[in-house]
């Protein structure tokens, strides 16, 4: 199972900083993270970037392997 690290608002809304998932694509992982957590989770997770082994998963069909490390990162403001 892939190791999923959650940061900031994603960790807060899901109540965890780390979990494991058997999702095989970025889109499936987003759906799994939102499932059962309501509209608030959907609003947060859909705005987050996913990094799979350090590479941004921009498309829903981006593959996730069982050994992957996935970071769920909220949008960052900066200047």
N, C-alpha and C positions, 0 to 999 in steps of 0.2 A: 504494500500500500504506500502511496505517496505521502510524504510528510508535508503538511501544510502549516505555514507560520502566518499568523494573523497579527496585524499591527493597527494601532490607534482605534478609529471608529469601527473597523471590522472586528477587532478583538472585543471591543465593548459590546457591540450589538449581538455577537454570537456567544459571549461569555467564556471565551477561551483564547489563549495566545497561540496554541498549537493543537492540531488534530491530525488524523490520518484519513485518507480518502482512497477509494478504489475507482474514482472517476478516471476515464481514459482520455478525456479531452478537456480543454479549458471551459467550453460551454457546459459540459456535464458537471464540472466542478462548481461553476457558478450556480447552476440549478440546485445542486446538492447543498450548497451553503445557505441558500435562500429557503429551501424547503422547511416548512414548519416554523419559520421565524417571522413570518408576516411581511407586511408592506415596508416597514422600516428597514428590515434586513435587505430587501430587494433594492431599496433606494441607495443604501450604502454600498452593497456588493457590486451593483452595476456600474458604479463610478470608480471602483478600484481597478488598479492595474494588477495583472498577474505576471509574475516572473517565474518561469519554469527553468530551473537550473541556471538562473541568471539571465535568461533570454526572455524578453517581453513576449507574452502570448497575446498578440493583437487580434487573432481570429479565433472564433469558437471551436474550430476543428484542430487547433494546435494540440498535438499529442502530449499526454502525460503518462510516463511509465511508472511502474510500481516503485522504482528506486528514486524517483524524482523528488527534488526539494522545490516546493512552490511557495512563493511569498505573495501575500495578498496585501497590496499597498494602496492606501487611500491617496487621493490627489494631494499634492503638496503645494503650498503657497510659498513663494519666495521672491527674492528681489536681488 
